Every structure is written in structure tokens, then in C-alpha cells.
Amino acid sequence: MALLELYHYWVFAALLMIGFYAVIAKLNLIKKLIGLSLFQAAVFLLYISMGKVEGGTAPIFTDSATEPLYSNPLPQVLILTAIVVGISTLALGLGIVVRIKEEYGTIEENEIQEIDRQ
């Protein structure tokens, strides 16, 4: 397999690292949530790409004389559930950020920690 044939893994790795960097290095809470969403999207892409079988069809039984090659539908089902969980996690995070902004007047992590120390 040539290295360029696996380009979707390179995209996955780049999105994963960008999201991880944003979660770890950024001080703005909104930017951290965006990084978390990028991180989740990268994992979703990885699972979807692993579920694809070259030449595979949907797992619907037919009266075919030959045994067809089926793609596994489980990754798509798991990702649908994970997308719902990711959206609800993002909504909860945004709600918490709004409440933090009301209480502290800022969404910068270092300023919030400074206010807590006082």
C-alpha cells in the first residue's frame, strides 16, 4: 500500500492533533470546546473509514448464487450515537461557559483561576 492511499488516516491524525492542541493549549473556554468538537470529529472519521470495505455492499440478503462481500454497518450506528452524545456535550459545555461568564465576567481560564485565588 502506498503512503498516499491512506490519506484519510493523515486527515484523521491532523484533525486529532489540532483538536488536542486546542483543548490543552488554549485558555479561552470557547476555543477549548471547538477543539473538543474537532477531536470528536476526527474520531468519527476514523470509525467511519474503518467500516468501509472495498467492493462491499449493504448487508441485505438476496437470492444471489454467489456470496457477496458485505460492509459492516456497526461503525455507522455507533457514530450516529456518538454524534448525539457529542452535540449534547457541546451544548452542556456552552451552557456552563455562559454561566461562568455571568459569574466571573470572563471566559479566559487564567483570569478565572486568578479570581478564584483572591
C-alpha positions in Angstrom: 0.0 0.0 0.0 1.3 3.4 -1.0 1.5 6.0 1.7 -0.8 8.4 -0.2 -3.5 5.8 -0.5 -4.0 6.2 3.3 -4.7 9.9 3.1 -7.8 9.6 5.2 -5.6 8.5 8.1 -3.4 11.5 7.6 -6.5 13.7 7.7 -7.7 11.9 10.9 -4.3 12.4 12.6 -4.1 16.1 11.6 -7.6 16.8 12.9 -6.9 14.9 16.1 -3.7 16.8 16.8 -5.3 20.2 16.1 -8.2 19.4 18.4 -6.0 18.0 21.1 -3.7 21.1 20.9 -6.8 23.4 21.2 -8.1 21.6 24.3 -4.7 21.6 26.0 -3.1 24.9 25.0 -5.9 27.4 24.5 -7.0 29.4 27.5 -10.4 30.6 26.1 -13.1 28.1 27.1 -15.0 28.5 23.7 -11.8 27.6 21.9 -11.4 24.6 24.1 -14.9 23.4 23.2 -14.2 23.9 19.5 -11.1 21.8 19.9 -13.1 19.1 21.6 -15.5 19.1 18.7 -12.6 18.8 16.2 -11.2 15.9 18.3 -14.5 14.1 18.3 -15.0 14.7 14.5 -11.6 13.1 13.9 -12.5 10.0 15.9 -15.8 9.8 14.0 -14.0 9.9 10.7 -11.6 7.2 11.8 -14.5 4.8 12.7 -16.4 5.6 9.5 -13.3 4.9 7.4 -12.6 1.6 9.2 -16.1 0.4 8.4 -15.7 0.8 4.6 -14.9 -2.4 2.8 -13.7 -2.1 -0.8 -16.3 -3.6 -3.1 -18.6 -4.2 -0.1 -22.4 -3.8 -0.3 -25.1 -3.2 2.2 -25.9 -6.2 4.3 -29.2 -7.0 2.7 -29.8 -10.7 1.9 -30.6 -11.5 -1.7 -31.2 -14.7 -3.7 -27.8 -14.4 -5.3 -25.9 -17.5 -6.3 -22.6 -16.0 -5.2 -21.8 -14.9 -1.7 -21.5 -11.0 -1.8 -19.0 -9.1 0.3 -20.8 -7.1 3.0 -19.7 -3.8 4.7 -20.1 -3.8 8.4 -22.9 -1.3 9.4 -21.9 -1.2 13.1 -19.4 1.7 12.8 -22.1 3.9 11.3 -24.6 3.0 14.0 -22.0 3.8 16.7 -21.1 7.1 15.1 -24.8 8.2 15.0 -25.0 7.6 18.7 -21.7 9.3 19.3 -22.8 12.4 17.3 -25.8 12.8 19.5 -23.7 12.5 22.6 -21.1 14.9 21.2 -23.8 17.5 20.4 -25.3 17.2 23.9 -21.8 17.5 25.4 -21.1 20.6 23.4 -24.5 22.1 24.4 -23.8 21.4 28.1 -20.3 22.9 27.8 -21.7 26.1 26.2 -24.3 26.4 28.9 -21.5 26.1 31.5 -19.4 28.7 29.7 -22.4 31.1 29.7 -22.8 30.6 33.5 -19.1 31.1 34.1 -19.2 34.3 32.0 -22.1 35.5 34.2 -20.3 34.7 37.4 -16.7 35.7 36.6 -17.2 38.2 33.8 -14.6 36.4 31.6 -14.1 33.1 29.8 -10.3 33.1 29.9 -9.1 30.2 32.1 -6.1 32.1 33.6 -8.3 35.0 34.6 -10.9 32.7 36.2 -8.1 31.0 38.2 -6.7 34.4 39.3 -10.2 35.4 40.5 -10.5 32.2 42.5 -7.2 32.7 44.2 -8.2 36.1 45.6 
